Amino acid sequence: MKEQPFFTLLFDSYFIALGVLLGGALIGGIGAFLTGKPLMTEIFRISSSIRIWAIVAAIGGTFDAFYSFERGLFDGDTKDLFKTFLHILSALGGAQTGALVITWLTGEHVSQ
């Protein structure tokens, strides 16, 4: 299998994390609606609880990213360390963007 170019990998990670968070929260909201729970509150709660899983899905769900991070840290391969850091940061950004969109849509952050 051919390795992806680095910038393509960053965009993929961002949008995979964004899609997992938005899709998971919105589809989970359908389940909440069908069971009679408050829709917007459940969508917000689900988005908060699946944020870490969106990041894990975006970085591949394996230990390859952590192995690259370890190799960069202990073997002095700073190029791999920097690339892995940006890969994880891109996934974090996608998950944070998804959480922000869900917060805007649900209005759960508004206090009375």
Secondary structure, 3 states (H helix, E strand, C coil): CCCCCHHHHHHHHHHHHHHHHHHHHHHHHHHHHHCCCCHHHHHHHHHHHCHHHHHHHHCCCCCHHHHHHHHHHHCCCHHHHHHHHHHHHHHHHHHHHHHHHHHHHHCCCCCC
